[in-house]
Amino acid sequence: QVQLVESGGGLVQAGGSLRLSCAASGRTFSNYVMGWFRQAPGKEREFVAAVRWGVGTTFYAESVKGRFTISRDNAKNTVYLQMNSLKPEDSALYYCAARSGYSDYAASYNYWGQGTQVTVSS
């Protein structure tokens, strides 16, 4: 059974940094794409970043380019989202997700974690 477990969220001041982790288990993810999504209250879930597990190709939403970095550690079966220069508008529940092949469409992802809250104060 596939499990994705996020951690690393918290409260940070604007301009600060956080690193989110997503520990994956239950299958081989080498052919999968791991994505990070976020959802703020009253808003739709939106794409943040993704990485092709096997080759490491990365994808980013325009709103986070240059500030966020997605990476993966094959030995630990873990995907990270390094978030720098955080803004209040980055506040949301952040989810890790997995699917076969790249997409920025949330509904197309097969597996989801439970989410970790990120709150950025002004």
C-alpha positions as CSV (number, residue, x, y, z in Angstrom):
1,Q,0.0,0.0,0.0
2,V,1.4,3.4,-1.0
3,Q,1.9,5.8,1.8
4,L,3.1,9.4,1.5
5,V,3.8,11.2,4.8
6,E,4.6,14.9,4.8
7,S,6.4,16.8,7.6
8,G,8.2,20.0,8.1
9,G,5.4,22.6,8.1
10,G,5.1,25.3,10.7
11,L,4.8,29.0,11.4
12,V,7.5,31.3,9.9
13,Q,7.8,35.0,9.3
14,A,7.7,36.5,5.9
15,G,11.1,36.2,4.2
16,G,11.9,33.0,6.2
17,S,12.5,29.5,5.0
18,L,11.0,26.0,5.6
19,R,11.8,22.6,4.2
20,L,9.0,20.1,3.7
21,S,9.6,16.4,3.5
22,C,7.6,13.6,1.9
23,A,8.5,10.1,2.9
24,A,7.2,7.6,0.3
25,S,6.7,3.9,0.8
26,G,4.8,0.9,-0.6
27,R,6.1,0.7,-4.1
28,T,8.9,1.6,-6.5
29,F,8.7,5.2,-7.5
30,S,11.4,5.3,-10.1
31,N,8.9,5.8,-12.9
32,Y,6.7,8.2,-11.0
33,V,6.5,11.9,-10.7
34,M,6.2,13.3,-7.2
35,G,4.4,16.6,-6.8
36,W,3.7,19.2,-4.2
37,F,0.4,21.0,-4.2
38,R,-1.1,23.5,-1.8
39,Q,-4.6,24.6,-0.8
40,A,-5.5,27.7,1.1
41,P,-8.9,28.1,2.8
42,G,-11.6,28.8,0.2
43,K,-9.3,28.2,-2.8
44,E,-8.7,25.3,-5.1
45,R,-5.7,23.0,-4.7
46,E,-2.9,24.4,-6.8
47,F,0.3,22.9,-8.3
48,V,3.5,24.0,-6.7
49,A,6.3,21.8,-8.0
50,A,7.1,18.3,-9.3
51,V,10.1,16.1,-9.9
52,R,10.5,13.0,-12.1
53,W,11.9,10.5,-9.5
54,G,14.1,8.6,-12.0
55,V,15.9,11.4,-13.8
56,G,15.3,14.3,-11.5
57,T,13.7,16.7,-14.0
58,T,11.9,19.4,-12.1
59,F,8.8,21.6,-12.8
60,Y,7.6,24.7,-10.9
61,A,4.6,27.0,-10.8
62,E,5.5,30.5,-11.9
63,S,4.5,31.8,-8.5
64,V,7.3,29.9,-6.7
65,K,10.1,29.8,-9.4
66,G,13.4,31.1,-7.9
67,R,12.1,30.7,-4.4
68,F,11.2,27.0,-4.0
69,T,13.4,24.0,-4.9
70,I,12.1,20.4,-5.2
71,S,14.5,17.5,-4.8
72,R,14.6,13.8,-4.0
73,D,16.8,11.4,-2.0
74,N,16.6,8.0,-3.6
75,A,18.3,6.3,-0.7
76,K,15.7,7.7,1.8
77,N,12.7,7.5,-0.6
78,T,12.0,11.1,0.3
79,V,11.1,14.2,-1.6
80,Y,11.8,17.6,-0.3
81,L,10.5,21.1,-1.0
82,Q,12.9,23.8,0.1
83,M,10.9,27.1,0.5
84,N,12.8,30.3,0.7
85,S,11.7,34.0,0.8
86,L,8.3,32.9,2.0
87,K,5.4,35.3,1.6
88,P,2.1,35.4,3.5
89,E,0.4,34.2,0.3
90,D,2.3,31.0,0.5
91,S,0.3,30.1,3.6
92,A,-1.6,26.9,2.9
93,L,-1.9,23.2,3.6
94,Y,0.8,21.6,1.5
95,Y,0.3,18.1,0.1
96,C,2.7,15.6,-1.5
97,A,1.3,13.5,-4.3
98,A,2.4,10.9,-6.8
99,R,1.5,9.7,-10.3
100,S,2.9,8.0,-13.3
101,G,4.0,10.7,-15.7
102,Y,4.1,14.5,-15.3
103,S,1.0,16.6,-14.8
104,D,0.2,19.8,-12.9
105,Y,-3.5,18.8,-12.6
106,A,-4.2,17.8,-9.1
107,A,-7.1,15.4,-9.9
108,S,-4.8,13.3,-12.0
109,Y,-2.6,12.3,-9.1
110,N,-3.2,8.8,-7.7
111,Y,-1.7,9.0,-4.3
112,W,-1.8,11.8,-1.7
113,G,-0.4,12.5,1.7
114,Q,-2.4,14.0,4.6
115,G,-0.8,17.5,4.3
116,T,1.3,19.7,6.4
117,Q,0.4,23.3,7.3
118,V,2.5,26.2,6.4
119,T,1.7,29.6,7.8
120,V,3.7,32.7,6.9
121,S,3.1,35.8,9.1
122,S,3.6,39.3,7.8
